[in-house]
Amino acid sequence: MTRSTAGPTEAGRIVEYGRVVSVHLAPVAGAPTYSVAQARAVAGRGLASDRNYWAGDGPRRPGRGSGRASGVCDVTLIEIEALEALARETAIELSPAQCRRNVVCQGIRLNPLVGTEFRVGGVTLRGLRLSEPCVRLEQLTRPGLVRGLLHRGGLRAEIVHGGPIHVGDPVGHGGDLTVRAPTNPPAPLRRPPRTEEHRP
């Protein structure tokens, strides 16, 4: 799949951009994800109606623990090209919904965005760490998935400036993006506050 790039910016950086091909939420941990046309990103909390949305009082507390599944993030992203490569190389066909990432992108490399602020439409995110596949995800899908998606399982990010994320929105860094006009976001799911552990 050809990645989209533009020319150097005035600072000498290359503008790289892609687009959102699908958005996925799950109401609780372990529940199947479902596709939405848009989701509301809230700084310090996550995506409204998602299982990882922080509904507690005050800001989300920093994550604890170690290992691939440790820590907390507001949103997860993955490249559709990674899922296509997984199918080619291992015969494991994983749909965007089955990979359990919130935002599926096309045409942009996510791994280099660790430690970098970037935009998804009008929302600003900051890459935190790679979202390596975990054993729980493999249990929910197919054996061999952890090895097949190692180092290409996507990106965990925090929301710096919130707003709606739409299917079709540009994703990029290093230059201006064309952002569609915002529309009314979906109402958040009402449920009790939960702990801050990131759930697959």
WORASUL-V7275 format. One record per helix or strand of 3 or more residues. SS is the DSSP state (helix for helix, strand for strand). FROM is the first residue (numbers start at 1). LEN is the number of residues. If there is no record, write none. Layout:
BEGIN
SS;FROM;LEN  SS;FROM;LEN
END
This chain:
BEGIN
strand;4;5  strand;14;12  strand;34;3  strand;38;5  strand;75;5  helix;80;11  strand;103;4  helix;111;3  strand;117;4  strand;123;8  helix;135;6  helix;145;5  strand;155;7  strand;163;4  strand;170;4
END
